[in-house]
């Protein structure tokens, strides 16, 4: 009797293989969707675009993501030009109406009034020589001092006098939607501080012993707090050097733009091992890319796209950019933020504001922050004694920014 042939139709041995193929396909699909979102979504939702970029960097690295961001910047630029055309050529960057100057009696800034400018008395001279009355030294402040490009008092004042001023300038006739907002800060009345974030840049273990309030403005500084603004690139973009409270988080790299703070409170900006050198008096520094302006001269490399030197980003890309500069006498610190600028055009804005040295900070709308602070009632502000007010309507609206732990580094200023 012939037995029927039994055939095994079981595919069990191939199922694990099919499972992995589906996993690989699904991963590839997710990667493609994230890539597409990075190129298109930031034009509509900066927050989601920034988060997508961070996730994608962890998968493929910073360089491919930077190239995709360049595509995104071009799409955003075209969309913004279209939006500007539709609304009659109006700028898409506006000062927040809530961030006007605050009377000195409102914020709890306790400072010693600046000494009045002394008038030098002439020494006695023979009667045969006519006495000439001394020329009084002109009184200047952050609003009326040169260069005069429309500065207006901004933020909290100290002893009734303004310590910050802001203005908006338009640089690109091809892009009516763009502008650069500038804030000038009087370092004779304000002290600059640097604070590392909870995550960025990377830092040694035990850092909280040296910096207990890691990622936020210390409670001891909040009564004298005037303003705070964003820091620079993440460590993955170049491992730029940083030191805070005498503790080196990342070692400095030669030739890079560096903002340095010293024990007496004065601030310098320049290239490491050129204008800025190690010193026992230096208590903090932050590096980010090569200089934009060095000794009053614009860096000619700004017109080139050497991505490796500039954190993998393109200098000619039109996007949100921020930076920090200082006048030649070291009195005024200048913050700049533009909603559609190249690195070269941001440097031009610094020159108009009187900067002698300047460097780029972070880019992208989601990471551009400048806040001033004023007292508030804890009962109406979620338990906080201060409320932050953004410089621009287009910045994220977080009244407690930097008053709670932040993942990335930042700068802040207190009254002296």
Secondary structure, DSSP 8 states (H G I E B T S, - for coil): -----------HHHHHHHHHHHHHHHHHHHHHHHHHHHHHGGGT-HHHHHHHHHHHHHHH-HHHHHHHHHHHHHHHHHHHHHHHHHTTS--S--B-TT---B-TTTS-------------------TTS------------TTTSSS-S--EE-SBEETTEE-EEEEEE---TT-TT--EEEEEEETTTEEEEEE--SSSS---TTHHHH-TTTTS--HHHHTTEEEEEE----GGGT---EEETTEEEE---TTSEEEEEETTS-EEEEEBTTTB---TTEEEEEE-SS-SEETTEE-GGGGS--GGGGTT--TT--EEEEEEEE-TTS-EEEEEEEEEE-HHHHHHHHHHHT-SEEEEEEESGGG--EEEEEE--TTTTTT-SEEEEESBTTS---TTTTTS--SS-EEEEEE-
